[in-house]
Amino acid sequence: MSTTSPAGTAAERPLLGIERWGIPYALRWGFVGVLIFMIGDGVETSFLSAFLADPTGGGLSGSQASFATVTLYGVAALIASWFSGTLSAIWGPRRVMWLGAAIWVVMELVFLFVAIPAQNAALIVTVYAVRGLAYPLFAFSFLVWIQTIAEPRMRGSAAGWFWFAFTGGLPTLGAALAAICVGPLGISEYATLVISLVLVAIGAAIGCFAVTEPHGLRPIADETVAHPRSLARLTEGIDILWRDRRTIAGFFVRLVNTAPQYGFFAMFPFVFGPDTPGGGFLTTAQVAVLSTVAYAANIGANLFFGVFGDYFGWRRTVTVFGCVGCAVATPLWYFGAIASHSFLLTAILGAVYGIVLAGFVPLSALMPSMVALKDKGAALAILNTGAGGAALLGPLTVTALFPLFGGGGVAIAYCLMYLIVAGVSLVIRSDIDPGVVRHREAAAA
């Protein structure tokens, strides 16, 4: 079974320029496009629900705003996460990026200039839910493109740069831009949403048209696929789950990966914040800063673990630093905060969690590298679906366990999840994993 990329024939050539840092030269502008696109997409994260529930904004009820921005949007993103891989396998990732960009821009135009001015609740909810399909199609299809053409020795580094751009925009720089616009600059929330539309359009234009690497317009297939562009391959890609059960293991690892991150940030306001019964030890602003600190630490660590995984080994990095590291950091963060009642220590422990969370970055290189070329899109579709599912699993765990066991029970549950997937991750192996290659070379020597 072949697992080489189109670039695999040149695996021994010297890396030049930015490729030494792990960025495939032909895709360099794509990383810029994803960063700008995700900054625009992330602008709304800190205020949209409140804006839609405001009588002068969307005019929705609180439950309608939450249903639109969390539930429906999350389900749409989950669906699109799967199709980002499967459609890339059929049409080529560049075309899927075009589709994602078009959905975002068109739906946002209707959202801002038709639905909100009319304060039409049904139209607002529907349009925003459809727009939830957009960012996974754009961003995750680019990840498929990266892993299709990157040489094996730099796939971990390239994945690190992708997640640097993705999380750097959503929510980090996007939320920071919103805070500056709505705060010191005094720009209205509605005008700030218009700014986000402009940024997304710029990022989409760069990502869709400045990157012309030829594999972006080709189906991800090889000579074993009779009809690579057939839509029947949407269902054929599912059978990889029983043809290669390593992909199921990869799904569960990715599902747990960021689930506690989403769960903690949903739980912390009513555990540490002023809404805590009896009063918490953090202000609302300090609770918000916790997420900023964790994300900021994670962004830099994404780059480090991407490069580190190319030397230490992708699977070993995921198991040791991602799974086991987070199993330690998760309860440490919660119980350390409860015991100390110190904002500084809580922020430091949050940064530690953000750093070890980046240990999962090489999973984006490992999953597509362990299957044949024709299955790379399906493998990344499974991985991306796990990423979308994490946004549901994390808060769902809080909803189910917090009333029974409190925040401590939730933290312990997250710890156990990480330990379980640490064992599961041991079966996710690839013959071109740098750790495996070095071990094989040492044994031969």
C-alpha positions in Angstrom: 0.0 0.0 0.0 1.5 3.3 -1.1 1.6 6.1 1.4 3.8 8.5 -0.5 2.8 12.0 -1.4 3.1 13.6 -4.8 6.3 15.2 -3.4 7.6 11.9 -2.2 10.0 11.4 -5.1 12.0 14.4 -4.0 12.2 13.4 -0.4 16.0 13.7 -0.2 16.4 17.1 -1.8 17.7 19.9 0.5 15.0 22.1 1.9 15.4 25.7 1.0 14.0 29.0 2.3 10.8 28.8 4.2 10.6 25.0 3.7 13.3 24.7 6.3 10.7 26.0 8.7 8.2 23.4 7.6 6.1 25.5 5.1 5.7 24.0 1.7 6.8 26.8 -0.7 4.0 26.2 -3.2 1.4 26.7 -0.4 3.0 29.7 1.4 0.2 32.1 0.6 -2.4 29.6 1.7 -1.3 29.9 5.3 -1.6 33.7 5.1 -5.1 33.3 3.6 -6.2 30.9 6.3 -4.9 33.3 9.1 -6.7 36.3 7.7 -9.9 34.3 7.0 -10.0 32.9 10.5 -9.3 36.3 12.1 -12.4 37.5 10.3 -14.4 34.4 11.3 -13.3 34.8 14.9 -14.3 38.5 15.3 -17.8 37.6 16.4 -17.0 34.9 19.0 -17.1 37.3 22.0 -20.2 39.3 21.3 -22.5 37.8 18.6 -24.9 36.0 21.0 -25.4 39.1 23.0 -25.8 41.2 19.9 -28.4 38.9 18.4 -30.3 39.0 21.7 -30.2 42.8 21.9 -33.5 44.6 20.8 -31.4 47.0 18.8 -29.4 44.1 17.2 -31.0 40.9 16.0 -34.0 41.1 18.2 -33.9 37.4 19.1 -34.6 35.9 22.5 -31.7 34.6 24.5 -32.6 31.0 23.8 -32.9 31.7 20.0 -29.5 33.4 19.9 -27.9 30.5 21.8 -29.6 28.0 19.5 -28.3 29.7 16.4 -24.8 30.5 17.5 -24.0 27.3 19.4 -26.2 24.4 18.5 -27.1 24.8 14.9 -23.8 26.4 14.0 -21.9 23.6 15.7 -23.9 20.9 13.9 -23.3 22.6 10.6 -19.6 22.9 11.3 -19.5 19.2 12.2 -21.1 18.2 9.0 -18.8 20.4 6.9 -15.8 19.0 8.7 -16.5 15.6 7.2 -17.2 17.0 3.7 -14.0 19.0 3.7 -12.1 15.8 3.4 -14.4 13.8 1.2 -15.1 16.5 -1.3 -11.4 17.3 -1.5 -10.8 13.7 -2.5 -13.3 14.1 -5.3 -12.9 17.7 -6.6 -9.5 18.7 -5.2 -9.1 20.9 -2.1 -8.8 24.2 -4.0 -12.4 23.8 -5.3 -13.7 23.0 -1.9 -12.0 26.1 -0.5 -13.8 28.1 -3.2 -17.1 26.6 -2.0 -16.4 27.4 1.6 -15.4 31.0 0.8 -18.5 31.5 -1.3 -20.9 30.2 1.3 -19.3 32.4 4.0 -19.4 35.6 2.0 -22.9 35.1 0.5 -24.5 34.0 3.7 -22.9 36.9 5.6 -24.1 39.4 3.1 -27.7 38.1 3.6 -27.2 37.9 7.4 -25.9 41.5 7.7 -27.9 43.4 5.1 -31.2 41.5 5.0 -31.8 39.3 8.0 -30.6 41.5 10.8 -32.1 44.8 9.6 -35.4 43.0 9.2 -35.0 41.3 12.6 -36.4 38.2 11.1 -35.7 35.5 13.6 -36.2 32.5 11.2 -34.0 34.0 8.5 -31.3 35.0 11.0 -31.1 31.5 12.5 -31.3 29.8 9.1 -28.7 31.9 7.3 -26.2 31.7 10.2 -26.6 28.0 10.5 -25.8 27.6 6.8 -22.8 29.8 7.2 -21.5 27.4 9.7 -20.7 25.1 6.8 -18.2 27.6 5.5 -15.1 27.8 7.6 -14.4 24.0 7.9 -14.8 23.7 4.1 -12.3 26.5 3.6 -9.7 25.8 6.3 -9.8 22.0 6.6 -9.6 21.5 2.9 -6.4 23.5 2.9 -5.1 21.1 5.6 -5.9 18.2 3.2 -4.0 20.1 0.5 -1.0 20.5 2.8 -0.9 16.8 3.8 -1.3 15.8 0.1 1.8 17.6 -1.2 4.1 18.0 1.8 7.0 15.6 2.0 6.9 13.1 4.9 9.8 14.7 6.7 8.0 18.1 7.0 4.3 17.0 7.4 4.3 17.6 11.2 5.9 21.0 10.9 3.4 22.0 8.1 0.5 20.8 10.3 1.9 23.0 13.1 1.9 26.0 10.9 -1.7 25.3 9.8 -2.9 25.1 13.4 -0.8 28.2 14.2 -2.7 30.1 11.5 -6.1 28.6 12.4 -6.0 29.2 16.1 -4.1 32.4 15.7 -7.2 33.7 13.9 -10.0 31.8 15.7 -10.4 33.0 18.4 -7.2 34.7 19.4 -6.6 37.6 17.0 -10.3 37.7 16.0 -11.4 38.2 19.5 -8.6 40.7 20.1 -9.7 42.7 17.1 -13.3 42.7 18.3 -12.2 44.0 21.7 -10.3 46.8 20.1 -13.0 47.8 17.7 -15.9 47.7 20.2 -13.8 49.0 23.1 -11.2 51.8 22.5 -12.2 52.6 18.9 -15.9 52.8 19.8 -17.0 51.0 16.6 -20.5 49.5 16.8 -21.0 45.8 16.9 -22.8 45.8 13.6 -19.9 47.7 11.9 -17.4 45.3 13.5 -19.3 42.4 11.8 -18.9 44.3 8.5 -15.2 44.5 9.2 -15.1 40.8 9.8 -16.8 40.2 6.4 -14.1 42.3 4.7 -11.3 40.3 6.4 -12.9 37.0 5.4 -13.2 38.2 1.8 -9.5 39.2 1.7 -8.4 35.9 3.3 -10.6 33.9 0.9 -9.2 35.7 -2.1 -5.6 35.0 -1.0 -6.3 31.4 -0.2 -8.3 30.6 -3.3 -6.5 32.5 -6.0 -2.9 33.2 -4.8 -2.1 29.5 -4.4 -1.9 27.8 -7.7 -0.2 24.5 -6.8 -1.6 22.0 -9.4 -2.7 19.3 -7.0 -5.3 21.6 -5.6 -7.5 21.1 -8.6 -7.1 17.3 -8.9 -9.0 14.6 -7.0 -6.9 13.0 -4.3 -6.7 9.5 -5.9 -4.4 7.2 -7.6 -4.5 4.5 -10.3 -6.6 2.2 -8.1 -9.7 4.5 -8.3 -11.7 4.1 -11.5 -13.8 7.2 -11.2 -12.0 9.7 -8.8 -14.5 12.5 -9.4 -17.6 10.4 -8.8 -19.9 11.7 -6.0 -20.4 8.0 -5.1 -17.0 8.3 -3.4 -18.7 10.3 -0.7 -20.1 7.1 0.7 -17.1 5.0 -0.4 -14.9 7.0 1.9 -16.8 5.7 4.9 -15.7 2.1 4.5 -12.2 3.1 5.5 -13.5 2.9 9.1 -13.6 -0.9 8.9 -10.9 -1.4 6.3 -8.4 0.4 8.5 -9.5 0.6 12.1 -6.6 2.9 12.9 -8.8 5.6 11.5 -11.4 4.9 14.2 -8.7 5.3 16.9 -7.6 8.5 15.3 -11.2 9.8 15.4 -11.5 9.2 19.1 -8.2 10.7 19.9 -9.1 13.9 18.0 -12.6 13.9 19.6 -11.1 14.0 23.1 -8.2 16.3 22.0 -10.0 19.7 22.5 -13.2 18.6 24.2 -12.0 19.7 27.7 -10.9 23.0 26.2 -14.5 23.8 25.1 -15.9 22.3 28.3 -13.7 24.3 30.7 -14.4 27.6 29.0 -18.1 26.9 29.2 -17.8 25.9 32.9 -15.3 28.4 34.3 -17.7 31.4 34.4 -20.0 29.7 36.9 -17.2 27.9 38.8 -14.6 30.7 39.2 -16.5 33.8 38.1 -18.8 36.2 40.0 -21.9 34.1 39.1 -20.6 31.3 41.3 -22.9 30.7 44.3 -21.3 32.6 47.2 -19.1 34.5 44.8 -16.1 33.3 42.8 -12.5 34.5 43.1 -12.2 35.8 39.6 -13.9 38.7 37.8 -15.7 38.3 34.5 -12.7 40.0 32.7 -10.2 37.6 34.4 -12.2 34.6 33.4 -12.1 35.9 29.8 -8.3 36.4 30.1 -7.9 32.7 31.0 -9.0 31.6 27.6 -6.7 34.2 26.0 -3.7 33.0 27.9 -4.4 29.4 27.1 -4.9 30.0 23.4 -1.8 32.3 23.2 0.3 29.6 24.8 -1.2 27.0 22.5 -0.4 29.0 19.3 3.3 29.1 19.9 3.4 25.5 21.1 1.6 24.4 17.9 4.7 25.4 15.9 7.1 23.8 18.4 5.3 20.4 18.5 4.9 20.4 14.8 8.6 20.6 14.3 9.4 18.4 17.3 7.1 15.7 16.1 9.1 15.5 12.8 12.1 14.4 15.0 10.7 12.7 18.0 7.9 10.9 16.1 4.4 11.8 15.4 2.7 9.1 17.3 5.0 9.3 20.3 4.5 13.1 20.5 0.7 12.7 20.4 0.7 9.9 23.1 3.3 11.4 25.5 2.8 15.1 25.3 -0.8 15.3 24.0 -2.6 12.5 25.8 -0.6 12.0 28.9 0.4 15.7 29.2 -3.2 16.8 29.1 -4.2 14.1 31.5 -1.9 15.7 34.0 -2.6 19.3 33.1 -6.4 19.2 33.1 -7.0 18.3 36.8 -4.0 20.3 37.8 -5.5 23.4 36.2 -8.9 23.0 38.0 -7.8 21.8 41.4 -4.8 24.2 41.5 -7.1 27.1 40.9 -9.6 25.9 43.5 -6.9 25.4 46.1 -5.0 28.6 45.5 -7.7 31.1 44.6 -4.9 32.9 42.7 -5.6 34.4 39.3 -1.8 34.3 38.5 -1.4 30.6 39.3 -4.7 29.8 37.4 -3.4 31.6 34.4 0.0 29.9 34.5 -1.7 26.5 34.8 -4.0 27.4 31.9 -0.9 28.2 29.8 0.6 24.8 30.7 -2.6 23.1 29.5 -2.4 25.2 26.2 1.2 24.1 25.7 0.7 20.3 26.1 -2.6 20.5 24.1 -0.4 21.3 21.1 1.1 17.8 21.5 -1.8 16.6 19.4 -0.7 18.7 16.3 1.3 15.7 14.7 -2.0 13.8 14.5 -2.8 15.9 11.4 0.3 14.4 9.8 -0.1 10.9 11.2 -3.7 10.2 10.1 -3.3 10.7 6.3 0.2 9.2 6.3 -0.9 5.8 7.4 -3.3 5.2 4.5 -3.1 5.0 0.7 -3.2 8.1 -1.4 -6.8 7.5 -2.4 -7.9 7.4 1.2 -6.1 10.5 2.4 -9.2 12.7 2.0 -11.3 10.1 3.9 -8.8 9.9 6.7 -8.7 13.7 7.1 -12.5 13.8 6.9 -12.6 11.5 9.9 -10.0 13.6 11.8 -11.9 16.8 11.0 -15.2 15.3 12.1 -13.5 14.5 15.4 -12.5 18.1 15.7 -16.1 19.2 15.2 -17.4 16.7 17.6 -15.0 18.0 20.3 -17.0 21.2 20.4 -20.1 19.2 21.3 -18.5 16.6 23.6 -16.8 19.1 25.9 -19.8 21.2 27.0 -22.0 18.0 26.9 -19.7 16.5 29.6 -20.2 19.6 31.7 -24.0 19.4 31.3 -24.1 15.8 32.3 -21.6 15.6 35.1 -21.5 19.0 36.8 -25.0 18.8 38.5 -23.9 15.4 40.0 -20.2 15.7 40.7 -19.4 19.4 40.4 -16.4 20.9 38.6 -14.0 18.5 40.2 -15.9 15.5 38.8 -15.8 17.1 35.3 -12.0 17.7 35.6 -11.4 14.0 36.6 -13.7 12.8 33.8 -11.6 14.8 31.3 -8.4 13.3 32.8 -9.8 9.8 32.4 -10.7 10.6 28.8 -7.1 11.6 28.0 -5.8 8.5 29.6 -8.1 6.3 27.6 -7.1 7.8 24.3 -3.5 7.6 25.3 -4.0 3.8 25.1 -6.0 4.1 22.0 -3.3 6.2 20.3 -0.8 3.3 20.5 -2.5 1.6 17.5 -2.2 4.7 15.2 1.0 3.8 13.4 2.5 4.8 10.1 5.5 3.3 8.4 6.7 6.8 7.5 6.3 8.3 11.0 9.7 9.9 11.7 9.9 8.0 15.0 9.3 4.7 13.3 11.8 5.5 10.5 14.5 6.4 12.9 13.9 3.2 15.0 14.1 1.1 11.9 17.3 2.8 10.7 18.9 2.3 14.2 17.9 -1.4 14.2 19.4 -1.9 10.7 22.6 -0.1 11.8 
